[in-house]
Amino acid sequence: MEVAETIESVRRIVKNARNEGRKIGLVPTMGALHIGHISLIEAAVKDCDFVIVSIFVNPTQFGPGEDFEKYPRPLDADLKICKKAGVDVVFAPSPEQMYPAENITWVNVEKLTEPLCGKSRPGHFRGVTTVCTKLFNIVTPDTAYFGQKDAQQAIVIKRMVVDLNMPLEIVICPTVREPNGLAVSSRNQYLTARQKKDAANIYKSLQTCRGMIDAGTTEAHQIIAEMRKILQQIPSGQIEYVSIVDAETLESVDKIAGKILAAVAVKVGPARLIDNILVDTGK
Ligand code: AMP
């Protein structure tokens, strides 16, 4: 496995792989790799002949007062995980490598970035879409892999690729969870054992949502009220949003119909946690 720290070196490596006719897969990450990331890598290794994992804690997607500085950066452990998973190249650039000068060119997806996380994290998705565009331009993958865990991000990236005719396929992989249902996240490291246990209520609230829909409830506000009750049982929890939206447009729905996304953001102690489920009512 090679480790490239510069754009020039990763481009050279990719060029060689491409000349050999290999299908190139990219898994963009911020590191602190866990079984969620590994599931994306495994999907890439299965589909592609040459797999690149990028590890970059992207400053432009963090707002003031967020956890950019304290975000975990265990590079050696990450490299071991990548090697074991069959990754060909890890691209781990410095912030100076990715942003050598003040960044004044941005990629901005409208509408889809306004609700949910976009409300409380202004500029976050602009940072995500800009860094993904840069990574796509640097690595030129045939396919890039993202997690359903960050549902809004996945929808925004998919739309960006369509709207800007980017020549790659986006694959979304299912959310990997702890045995108690908590979605695995690099930010779970910020939680105490007790908070981790309590945070299982996030998935419990989403399962309640699915159960109510299956039982025929169609009023979104009734479901949201039940979900809130479950989330309020997290002692150190602060609910940011509990939303039921159209799975394509991300617009709020009053009546459950078609494909919906139930999405939750809760601050548990120091960690802002997000989770979601997709429900296809078939109607
Ligand atoms: P991050 O390092 O948090 O930026 O995540 C990198 C990629 O891994 C994103 O596409 C995430 O959606 C995905 N990811 C993070 N956690 C999980 C998980 N529990 N299951 C599946 N994918 C995940």
py3Dmol code that shows the C-alpha trace and the ligand (Angstrom):
import py3Dmol

protein = """\
ATOM      1  CA  MET A   1       0.000   0.000   0.000  1.00  0.00           C
ATOM      2  CA  GLU A   2       1.315   3.441  -0.914  1.00  0.00           C
ATOM      3  CA  VAL A   3       0.775   6.609   1.088  1.00  0.00           C
ATOM      4  CA  ALA A   4       0.615   9.817  -0.942  1.00  0.00           C
ATOM      5  CA  GLU A   5       0.774  13.163   0.805  1.00  0.00           C
ATOM      6  CA  THR A   6       0.862  15.364  -2.263  1.00  0.00           C
ATOM      7  CA  ILE A   7      -1.535  15.918  -5.138  1.00  0.00           C
ATOM      8  CA  GLU A   8       1.293  15.377  -7.587  1.00  0.00           C
ATOM      9  CA  SER A   9       2.181  11.962  -6.172  1.00  0.00           C
ATOM     10  CA  VAL A  10      -1.387  10.652  -5.985  1.00  0.00           C
ATOM     11  CA  ARG A  11      -1.980  11.837  -9.570  1.00  0.00           C
ATOM     12  CA  ARG A  12       1.104   9.959 -10.742  1.00  0.00           C
ATOM     13  CA  ILE A  13       0.003   6.763  -8.972  1.00  0.00           C
ATOM     14  CA  VAL A  14      -3.531   6.994 -10.373  1.00  0.00           C
ATOM     15  CA  LYS A  15      -2.214   7.648 -13.869  1.00  0.00           C
ATOM     16  CA  ASN A  16      -0.223   4.405 -13.743  1.00  0.00           C
ATOM     17  CA  ALA A  17      -3.250   2.459 -12.491  1.00  0.00           C
ATOM     18  CA  ARG A  18      -5.391   3.945 -15.219  1.00  0.00           C
ATOM     19  CA  ASN A  19      -2.821   3.094 -17.879  1.00  0.00           C
ATOM     20  CA  GLU A  20      -3.110  -0.493 -16.689  1.00  0.00           C
ATOM     21  CA  GLY A  21      -6.854  -0.284 -17.349  1.00  0.00           C
ATOM     22  CA  ARG A  22      -7.892  -0.514 -13.722  1.00  0.00           C
ATOM     23  CA  LYS A  23     -11.266   0.631 -12.394  1.00  0.00           C
ATOM     24  CA  ILE A  24     -10.568   3.247  -9.736  1.00  0.00           C
ATOM     25  CA  GLY A  25     -12.592   3.571  -6.539  1.00  0.00           C
ATOM     26  CA  LEU A  26     -12.351   6.423  -4.038  1.00  0.00           C
ATOM     27  CA  VAL A  27     -13.491   6.390  -0.416  1.00  0.00           C
ATOM     28  CA  PRO A  28     -13.339   9.943   0.963  1.00  0.00           C
ATOM     29  CA  THR A  29     -12.966  10.075   4.768  1.00  0.00           C
ATOM     30  CA  MET A  30     -11.792  12.306   7.569  1.00  0.00           C
ATOM     31  CA  GLY A  31      -9.914   9.397   9.171  1.00  0.00           C
ATOM     32  CA  ALA A  32     -10.360   7.924  12.664  1.00  0.00           C
ATOM     33  CA  LEU A  33     -11.479   4.921  10.672  1.00  0.00           C
ATOM     34  CA  HIS A  34     -14.042   2.505  12.076  1.00  0.00           C
ATOM     35  CA  ILE A  35     -16.208  -0.360  10.842  1.00  0.00           C
ATOM     36  CA  GLY A  36     -18.483   2.102   9.006  1.00  0.00           C
ATOM     37  CA  HIS A  37     -15.569   3.325   6.912  1.00  0.00           C
ATOM     38  CA  ILE A  38     -14.333  -0.247   6.483  1.00  0.00           C
ATOM     39  CA  SER A  39     -17.696  -1.246   4.998  1.00  0.00           C
ATOM     40  CA  LEU A  40     -17.228   1.465   2.347  1.00  0.00           C
ATOM     41  CA  ILE A  41     -13.677   0.287   1.659  1.00  0.00           C
ATOM     42  CA  GLU A  42     -14.899  -3.304   1.336  1.00  0.00           C
ATOM     43  CA  ALA A  43     -17.534  -2.247  -1.181  1.00  0.00           C
ATOM     44  CA  ALA A  44     -14.857  -0.388  -3.162  1.00  0.00           C
ATOM     45  CA  VAL A  45     -12.426  -3.321  -3.053  1.00  0.00           C
ATOM     46  CA  LYS A  46     -15.199  -5.612  -4.289  1.00  0.00           C
ATOM     47  CA  ASP A  47     -16.239  -3.360  -7.204  1.00  0.00           C
ATOM     48  CA  CYS A  48     -12.932  -1.817  -8.271  1.00  0.00           C
ATOM     49  CA  ASP A  49      -9.408  -2.877  -9.226  1.00  0.00           C
ATOM     50  CA  PHE A  50      -7.673   0.035  -7.534  1.00  0.00           C
ATOM     51  CA  VAL A  51      -8.881   1.629  -4.300  1.00  0.00           C
ATOM     52  CA  ILE A  52      -7.875   4.988  -2.882  1.00  0.00           C
ATOM     53  CA  VAL A  53      -8.888   6.135   0.587  1.00  0.00           C
ATOM     54  CA  SER A  54      -8.506   9.836   1.254  1.00  0.00           C
ATOM     55  CA  ILE A  55      -7.940  10.905   4.837  1.00  0.00           C
ATOM     56  CA  PHE A  56      -8.403  14.626   5.253  1.00  0.00           C
ATOM     57  CA  VAL A  57     -10.020  16.562   8.073  1.00  0.00           C
ATOM     58  CA  ASN A  58     -11.403  19.279   5.852  1.00  0.00           C
ATOM     59  CA  PRO A  59     -11.271  22.669   7.575  1.00  0.00           C
ATOM     60  CA  THR A  60     -13.786  24.302   5.236  1.00  0.00           C
ATOM     61  CA  GLN A  61     -16.653  22.074   6.364  1.00  0.00           C
ATOM     62  CA  PHE A  62     -16.273  22.977  10.046  1.00  0.00           C
ATOM     63  CA  GLY A  63     -17.914  26.089  11.439  1.00  0.00           C
ATOM     64  CA  PRO A  64     -16.509  28.358  14.124  1.00  0.00           C
ATOM     65  CA  GLY A  65     -16.688  26.644  17.538  1.00  0.00           C
ATOM     66  CA  GLU A  66     -17.030  23.166  16.006  1.00  0.00           C
ATOM     67  CA  ASP A  67     -14.606  20.312  16.671  1.00  0.00           C
ATOM     68  CA  PHE A  68     -12.050  20.838  13.860  1.00  0.00           C
ATOM     69  CA  GLU A  69      -9.072  21.106  16.241  1.00  0.00           C
ATOM     70  CA  LYS A  70     -10.036  18.242  18.493  1.00  0.00           C
ATOM     71  CA  TYR A  71     -11.228  15.909  15.719  1.00  0.00           C
ATOM     72  CA  PRO A  72      -9.240  12.622  16.184  1.00  0.00           C
ATOM     73  CA  ARG A  73      -6.317  12.083  13.775  1.00  0.00           C
ATOM     74  CA  PRO A  74      -4.886   8.586  14.499  1.00  0.00           C
ATOM     75  CA  LEU A  75      -3.059   8.304  11.159  1.00  0.00           C
ATOM     76  CA  ASP A  76      -0.878   5.263  11.994  1.00  0.00           C
ATOM     77  CA  ALA A  77      -3.877   3.191  13.126  1.00  0.00           C
ATOM     78  CA  ASP A  78      -5.809   4.335  10.038  1.00  0.00           C
ATOM     79  CA  LEU A  79      -3.007   3.234   7.723  1.00  0.00           C
ATOM     80  CA  LYS A  80      -2.974  -0.224   9.337  1.00  0.00           C
ATOM     81  CA  ILE A  81      -6.750  -0.534   8.852  1.00  0.00           C
ATOM     82  CA  CYS A  82      -6.447   0.489   5.200  1.00  0.00           C
ATOM     83  CA  LYS A  83      -3.622  -1.951   4.534  1.00  0.00           C
ATOM     84  CA  LYS A  84      -5.565  -4.811   6.091  1.00  0.00           C
ATOM     85  CA  ALA A  85      -8.676  -3.916   4.086  1.00  0.00           C
ATOM     86  CA  GLY A  86      -6.784  -4.133   0.789  1.00  0.00           C
ATOM     87  CA  VAL A  87      -6.493  -0.426  -0.035  1.00  0.00           C
ATOM     88  CA  ASP A  88      -3.967   0.413  -2.768  1.00  0.00           C
ATOM     89  CA  VAL A  89      -3.275   4.041  -1.886  1.00  0.00           C
ATOM     90  CA  VAL A  90      -4.026   6.318   1.046  1.00  0.00           C
ATOM     91  CA  PHE A  91      -4.117   9.967   0.061  1.00  0.00           C
ATOM     92  CA  ALA A  92      -3.446  11.948   3.240  1.00  0.00           C
ATOM     93  CA  PRO A  93      -2.740  15.554   2.279  1.00  0.00           C
ATOM     94  CA  SER A  94      -2.029  18.432   4.654  1.00  0.00           C
ATOM     95  CA  PRO A  95      -4.440  21.392   4.785  1.00  0.00           C
ATOM     96  CA  GLU A  96      -1.738  23.442   2.981  1.00  0.00           C
ATOM     97  CA  GLN A  97      -1.638  20.852   0.205  1.00  0.00           C
ATOM     98  CA  MET A  98      -5.392  21.043  -0.329  1.00  0.00           C
ATOM     99  CA  TYR A  99      -5.753  24.777   0.311  1.00  0.00           C
ATOM    100  CA  PRO A 100      -2.405  26.418  -0.551  1.00  0.00           C
ATOM    101  CA  ALA A 101      -4.030  29.840  -0.762  1.00  0.00           C
ATOM    102  CA  GLU A 102      -7.208  31.439   0.539  1.00  0.00           C
ATOM    103  CA  ASN A 103     -10.030  29.482  -1.099  1.00  0.00           C
ATOM    104  CA  ILE A 104     -12.267  31.772  -3.128  1.00  0.00           C
ATOM    105  CA  THR A 105     -13.854  29.207  -5.444  1.00  0.00           C
ATOM    106  CA  TRP A 106     -16.717  27.177  -4.036  1.00  0.00           C
ATOM    107  CA  VAL A 107     -19.146  24.541  -5.218  1.00  0.00           C
ATOM    108  CA  ASN A 108     -22.562  25.151  -3.771  1.00  0.00           C
ATOM    109  CA  VAL A 109     -25.604  22.914  -4.091  1.00  0.00           C
ATOM    110  CA  GLU A 110     -28.743  24.944  -3.408  1.00  0.00           C
ATOM    111  CA  LYS A 111     -32.046  23.901  -1.797  1.00  0.00           C
ATOM    112  CA  LEU A 112     -30.950  20.421  -0.659  1.00  0.00           C
ATOM    113  CA  THR A 113     -28.400  22.019   1.687  1.00  0.00           C
ATOM    114  CA  GLU A 114     -30.903  24.323   3.394  1.00  0.00           C
ATOM    115  CA  PRO A 115     -32.885  22.020   5.743  1.00  0.00           C
ATOM    116  CA  LEU A 116     -31.700  19.515   8.403  1.00  0.00           C
ATOM    117  CA  CYS A 117     -27.953  19.881   9.103  1.00  0.00           C
ATOM    118  CA  GLY A 118     -27.734  22.837   6.715  1.00  0.00           C
ATOM    119  CA  LYS A 119     -29.790  24.941   9.128  1.00  0.00           C
ATOM    120  CA  SER A 120     -27.483  24.567  12.110  1.00  0.00           C
ATOM    121  CA  ARG A 121     -24.217  24.234  10.173  1.00  0.00           C
ATOM    122  CA  PRO A 122     -24.164  27.123   7.688  1.00  0.00           C
ATOM    123  CA  GLY A 123     -21.382  26.635   5.141  1.00  0.00           C
ATOM    124  CA  HIS A 124     -20.888  22.969   6.077  1.00  0.00           C
ATOM    125  CA  PHE A 125     -22.179  21.492   2.838  1.00  0.00           C
ATOM    126  CA  ARG A 126     -20.386  24.111   0.758  1.00  0.00           C
ATOM    127  CA  GLY A 127     -17.177  22.845   2.375  1.00  0.00           C
ATOM    128  CA  VAL A 128     -18.140  19.222   1.721  1.00  0.00           C
ATOM    129  CA  THR A 129     -19.088  19.726  -1.928  1.00  0.00           C
ATOM    130  CA  THR A 130     -15.996  21.831  -2.567  1.00  0.00           C
ATOM    131  CA  VAL A 131     -13.579  19.321  -1.037  1.00  0.00           C
ATOM    132  CA  CYS A 132     -15.304  16.395  -2.775  1.00  0.00           C
ATOM    133  CA  THR A 133     -15.021  18.229  -6.105  1.00  0.00           C
ATOM    134  CA  LYS A 134     -11.321  18.787  -5.423  1.00  0.00           C
ATOM    135  CA  LEU A 135     -10.851  15.116  -4.497  1.00  0.00           C
ATOM    136  CA  PHE A 136     -12.761  13.977  -7.590  1.00  0.00           C
ATOM    137  CA  ASN A 137     -10.593  16.268  -9.771  1.00  0.00           C
ATOM    138  CA  ILE A 138      -7.375  15.037  -8.140  1.00  0.00           C
ATOM    139  CA  VAL A 139      -8.155  11.312  -8.038  1.00  0.00           C
ATOM    140  CA  THR A 140     -10.513  11.056 -11.063  1.00  0.00           C
ATOM    141  CA  PRO A 141     -12.252   7.947  -9.675  1.00  0.00           C
ATOM    142  CA  ASP A 142     -14.722   5.879 -11.664  1.00  0.00           C
ATOM    143  CA  THR A 143     -16.737   5.370  -8.499  1.00  0.00           C
ATOM    144  CA  ALA A 144     -16.816   7.097  -5.105  1.00  0.00           C
ATOM    145  CA  TYR A 145     -18.338   5.556  -1.976  1.00  0.00           C
ATOM    146  CA  PHE A 146     -20.326   7.399   0.691  1.00  0.00           C
ATOM    147  CA  GLY A 147     -22.343   6.292   3.722  1.00  0.00           C
ATOM    148  CA  GLN A 148     -26.100   6.482   4.211  1.00  0.00           C
ATOM    149  CA  LYS A 149     -25.274   7.548   7.782  1.00  0.00           C
ATOM    150  CA  ASP A 150     -24.739  11.066   6.376  1.00  0.00           C
ATOM    151  CA  ALA A 151     -27.923  10.944   4.317  1.00  0.00           C
ATOM    152  CA  GLN A 152     -28.097  14.629   3.420  1.00  0.00           C
ATOM    153  CA  GLN A 153     -24.445  14.619   2.362  1.00  0.00           C
ATOM    154  CA  ALA A 154     -25.089  11.586   0.144  1.00  0.00           C
ATOM    155  CA  ILE A 155     -28.075  13.251  -1.533  1.00  0.00           C
ATOM    156  CA  VAL A 156     -26.204  16.531  -2.011  1.00  0.00           C
ATOM    157  CA  ILE A 157     -23.137  14.824  -3.530  1.00  0.00           C
ATOM    158  CA  LYS A 158     -25.285  12.726  -5.860  1.00  0.00           C
ATOM    159  CA  ARG A 159     -27.062  15.855  -7.067  1.00  0.00           C
ATOM    160  CA  MET A 160     -23.800  17.771  -7.517  1.00  0.00           C
ATOM    161  CA  VAL A 161     -22.418  14.981  -9.701  1.00  0.00           C
ATOM    162  CA  VAL A 162     -25.551  15.017 -11.872  1.00  0.00           C
ATOM    163  CA  ASP A 163     -25.843  18.808 -12.107  1.00  0.00           C
ATOM    164  CA  LEU A 164     -22.153  19.315 -12.936  1.00  0.00           C
ATOM    165  CA  ASN A 165     -21.848  16.263 -15.234  1.00  0.00           C
ATOM    166  CA  MET A 166     -19.018  14.831 -13.181  1.00  0.00           C
ATOM    167  CA  PRO A 167     -17.854  11.595 -14.841  1.00  0.00           C
ATOM    168  CA  LEU A 168     -18.166   9.205 -11.908  1.00  0.00           C
ATOM    169  CA  GLU A 169     -20.687   7.014 -10.164  1.00  0.00           C
ATOM    170  CA  ILE A 170     -21.690   7.610  -6.542  1.00  0.00           C
ATOM    171  CA  VAL A 171     -22.437   4.514  -4.458  1.00  0.00           C
ATOM    172  CA  ILE A 172     -24.208   4.860  -1.109  1.00  0.00           C
ATOM    173  CA  CYS A 173     -23.512   2.127   1.457  1.00  0.00           C
ATOM    174  CA  PRO A 174     -25.817   1.201   4.376  1.00  0.00           C
ATOM    175  CA  THR A 175     -25.255   2.568   7.896  1.00  0.00           C
ATOM    176  CA  VAL A 176     -23.162   0.332  10.133  1.00  0.00           C
ATOM    177  CA  ARG A 177     -24.352   0.265  13.748  1.00  0.00           C
ATOM    178  CA  GLU A 178     -23.124  -0.757  17.177  1.00  0.00           C
ATOM    179  CA  PRO A 179     -24.940  -3.794  18.650  1.00  0.00           C
ATOM    180  CA  ASN A 180     -27.222  -1.372  20.558  1.00  0.00           C
ATOM    181  CA  GLY A 181     -28.218   0.361  17.314  1.00  0.00           C
ATOM    182  CA  LEU A 182     -26.066   3.469  17.708  1.00  0.00           C
ATOM    183  CA  ALA A 183     -24.659   4.459  14.314  1.00  0.00           C
ATOM    184  CA  VAL A 184     -20.891   4.026  14.368  1.00  0.00           C
ATOM    185  CA  SER A 185     -19.155   7.417  14.144  1.00  0.00           C
ATOM    186  CA  SER A 186     -15.709   8.875  14.747  1.00  0.00           C
ATOM    187  CA  ARG A 187     -17.465  11.295  17.104  1.00  0.00           C
ATOM    188  CA  ASN A 188     -18.681   8.428  19.343  1.00  0.00           C
ATOM    189  CA  GLN A 189     -15.178   8.617  20.853  1.00  0.00           C
ATOM    190  CA  TYR A 190     -16.277  11.812  22.591  1.00  0.00           C
ATOM    191  CA  LEU A 191     -18.956   9.857  24.530  1.00  0.00           C
ATOM    192  CA  THR A 192     -18.685   8.221  27.953  1.00  0.00           C
ATOM    193  CA  ALA A 193     -19.856   4.600  28.251  1.00  0.00           C
ATOM    194  CA  ARG A 194     -23.081   5.901  29.826  1.00  0.00           C
ATOM    195  CA  GLN A 195     -23.693   8.413  27.044  1.00  0.00           C
ATOM    196  CA  LYS A 196     -23.091   5.694  24.428  1.00  0.00           C
ATOM    197  CA  LYS A 197     -25.737   3.591  26.111  1.00  0.00           C
ATOM    198  CA  ASP A 198     -28.178   6.508  26.279  1.00  0.00           C
ATOM    199  CA  ALA A 199     -27.472   7.449  22.656  1.00  0.00           C
ATOM    200  CA  ALA A 200     -29.024   4.139  21.588  1.00  0.00           C
ATOM    201  CA  ASN A 201     -32.309   6.040  21.956  1.00  0.00           C
ATOM    202  CA  ILE A 202     -31.500   7.801  18.693  1.00  0.00           C
ATOM    203  CA  TYR A 203     -31.909   4.587  16.719  1.00  0.00           C
ATOM    204  CA  LYS A 204     -34.791   3.581  18.971  1.00  0.00           C
ATOM    205  CA  SER A 205     -36.614   6.756  17.934  1.00  0.00           C
ATOM    206  CA  LEU A 206     -36.035   5.911  14.263  1.00  0.00           C
ATOM    207  CA  GLN A 207     -37.308   2.367  14.770  1.00  0.00           C
ATOM    208  CA  THR A 208     -40.408   3.788  16.444  1.00  0.00           C
ATOM    209  CA  CYS A 209     -40.898   5.952  13.374  1.00  0.00           C
ATOM    210  CA  ARG A 210     -40.689   2.909  11.118  1.00  0.00           C
ATOM    211  CA  GLY A 211     -43.041   0.966  13.408  1.00  0.00           C
ATOM    212  CA  MET A 212     -45.657   3.726  13.378  1.00  0.00           C
ATOM    213  CA  ILE A 213     -45.505   4.013   9.590  1.00  0.00           C
ATOM    214  CA  ASP A 214     -45.830   0.223   9.259  1.00  0.00           C
ATOM    215  CA  ALA A 215     -48.838   0.377  11.602  1.00  0.00           C
ATOM    216  CA  GLY A 216     -50.487   2.922   9.296  1.00  0.00           C
ATOM    217  CA  THR A 217     -49.806   6.286  10.968  1.00  0.00           C
ATOM    218  CA  THR A 218     -49.718   8.928   8.255  1.00  0.00           C
ATOM    219  CA  GLU A 219     -49.485  12.146  10.282  1.00  0.00           C
ATOM    220  CA  ALA A 220     -45.806  13.108  10.426  1.00  0.00           C
ATOM    221  CA  HIS A 221     -46.314  15.340  13.478  1.00  0.00           C
ATOM    222  CA  GLN A 222     -47.641  12.389  15.511  1.00  0.00           C
ATOM    223  CA  ILE A 223     -44.581  10.325  14.673  1.00  0.00           C
ATOM    224  CA  ILE A 224     -42.221  13.209  15.404  1.00  0.00           C
ATOM    225  CA  ALA A 225     -43.871  13.726  18.805  1.00  0.00           C
ATOM    226  CA  GLU A 226     -43.260  10.056  19.723  1.00  0.00           C
ATOM    227  CA  MET A 227     -39.681  10.230  18.474  1.00  0.00           C
ATOM    228  CA  ARG A 228     -39.058  13.354  20.566  1.00  0.00           C
ATOM    229  CA  LYS A 229     -40.359  11.574  23.677  1.00  0.00           C
ATOM    230  CA  ILE A 230     -37.762   8.840  23.201  1.00  0.00           C
ATOM    231  CA  LEU A 231     -34.961  11.311  22.520  1.00  0.00           C
ATOM    232  CA  GLN A 232     -35.887  13.371  25.566  1.00  0.00           C
ATOM    233  CA  GLN A 233     -34.994  10.349  27.685  1.00  0.00           C
ATOM    234  CA  ILE A 234     -31.302  10.893  26.885  1.00  0.00           C
ATOM    235  CA  PRO A 235     -30.161  12.651  30.087  1.00  0.00           C
ATOM    236  CA  SER A 236     -27.361  14.730  28.529  1.00  0.00           C
ATOM    237  CA  GLY A 237     -29.186  15.055  25.203  1.00  0.00           C
ATOM    238  CA  GLN A 238     -30.162  18.232  23.393  1.00  0.00           C
ATOM    239  CA  ILE A 239     -32.353  17.698  20.348  1.00  0.00           C
ATOM    240  CA  GLU A 240     -31.313  19.766  17.341  1.00  0.00           C
ATOM    241  CA  TYR A 241     -33.902  18.434  14.907  1.00  0.00           C
ATOM    242  CA  VAL A 242     -36.294  15.547  14.370  1.00  0.00           C
ATOM    243  CA  SER A 243     -37.560  15.703  10.800  1.00  0.00           C
ATOM    244  CA  ILE A 244     -39.516  13.650   8.338  1.00  0.00           C
ATOM    245  CA  VAL A 245     -38.764  14.776   4.811  1.00  0.00           C
ATOM    246  CA  ASP A 246     -39.220  13.673   1.234  1.00  0.00           C
ATOM    247  CA  ALA A 247     -36.244  11.390   0.513  1.00  0.00           C
ATOM    248  CA  GLU A 248     -35.450  13.168  -2.767  1.00  0.00           C
ATOM    249  CA  THR A 249     -36.223  16.843  -2.213  1.00  0.00           C
ATOM    250  CA  LEU A 250     -35.610  16.886   1.571  1.00  0.00           C
ATOM    251  CA  GLU A 251     -38.742  19.019   1.958  1.00  0.00           C
ATOM    252  CA  SER A 252     -40.785  18.410   5.120  1.00  0.00           C
ATOM    253  CA  VAL A 253     -43.817  16.199   4.680  1.00  0.00           C
ATOM    254  CA  ASP A 254     -47.052  16.448   6.659  1.00  0.00           C
ATOM    255  CA  LYS A 255     -48.510  13.166   5.430  1.00  0.00           C
ATOM    256  CA  ILE A 256     -46.373  10.055   5.115  1.00  0.00           C
ATOM    257  CA  ALA A 257     -46.345   8.829   1.510  1.00  0.00           C
ATOM    258  CA  GLY A 258     -43.781   7.627  -1.017  1.00  0.00           C
ATOM    259  CA  LYS A 259     -40.157   7.532   0.009  1.00  0.00           C
ATOM    260  CA  ILE A 260     -39.392   9.440   3.169  1.00  0.00           C
ATOM    261  CA  LEU A 261     -36.278  10.121   5.195  1.00  0.00           C
ATOM    262  CA  ALA A 262     -36.597  10.330   8.955  1.00  0.00           C
ATOM    263  CA  ALA A 263     -33.558  12.206  10.239  1.00  0.00           C
ATOM    264  CA  VAL A 264     -32.387  13.159  13.688  1.00  0.00           C
ATOM    265  CA  ALA A 265     -29.584  15.317  15.102  1.00  0.00           C
ATOM    266  CA  VAL A 266     -28.959  15.267  18.837  1.00  0.00           C
ATOM    267  CA  LYS A 267     -26.139  16.667  20.901  1.00  0.00           C
ATOM    268  CA  VAL A 268     -25.209  14.036  23.488  1.00  0.00           C
ATOM    269  CA  GLY A 269     -22.715  15.520  25.929  1.00  0.00           C
ATOM    270  CA  PRO A 270     -19.938  16.928  23.734  1.00  0.00           C
ATOM    271  CA  ALA A 271     -20.865  14.984  20.582  1.00  0.00           C
ATOM    272  CA  ARG A 272     -23.270  16.088  17.884  1.00  0.00           C
ATOM    273  CA  LEU A 273     -24.758  12.832  16.576  1.00  0.00           C
ATOM    274  CA  ILE A 274     -26.851  12.329  13.454  1.00  0.00           C
ATOM    275  CA  ASP A 275     -28.773   9.330  12.201  1.00  0.00           C
ATOM    276  CA  ASN A 276     -31.561   8.531   9.780  1.00  0.00           C
ATOM    277  CA  ILE A 277     -33.641   5.850   8.136  1.00  0.00           C
ATOM    278  CA  LEU A 278     -35.194   5.662   4.717  1.00  0.00           C
ATOM    279  CA  VAL A 279     -38.747   4.341   4.569  1.00  0.00           C
ATOM    280  CA  ASP A 280     -40.417   3.430   1.305  1.00  0.00           C
ATOM    281  CA  THR A 281     -44.149   3.291   1.975  1.00  0.00           C
ATOM    282  CA  GLY A 282     -44.716   1.966  -1.506  1.00  0.00           C
ATOM    283  CA  LYS A 283     -47.568   4.471  -1.934  1.00  0.00           C
TER     284      LYS A 283
END
"""
ligand_1 = """\
23
AMP
P -16.321 10.776 7.789
O -14.933 10.265 8.016
O -17.121 10.886 9.034
O -16.354 12.021 6.938
O -17.043 9.660 6.948
C -16.521 9.218 5.722
C -17.559 8.402 5.019
O -17.908 7.285 5.836
C -18.862 9.186 4.766
O -19.341 8.877 3.469
C -19.778 8.669 5.839
O -21.137 8.727 5.481
C -19.309 7.229 5.960
N -19.685 6.673 7.261
C -19.426 7.207 8.479
N -19.991 6.456 9.455
C -20.615 5.435 8.836
C -21.395 4.320 9.278
N -21.646 4.115 10.570
N -21.885 3.473 8.351
C -21.653 3.675 7.040
N -20.927 4.699 6.544
C -20.419 5.565 7.425
"""
view = py3Dmol.view(width=600, height=400)
view.addModel(protein, "pdb")
view.setStyle({"model": 0}, {"cartoon": {"style": "trace"}})
view.addModel(ligand_1, "xyz")
view.setStyle({"model": 1}, {"stick": {}})
view.zoomTo()
view.show()
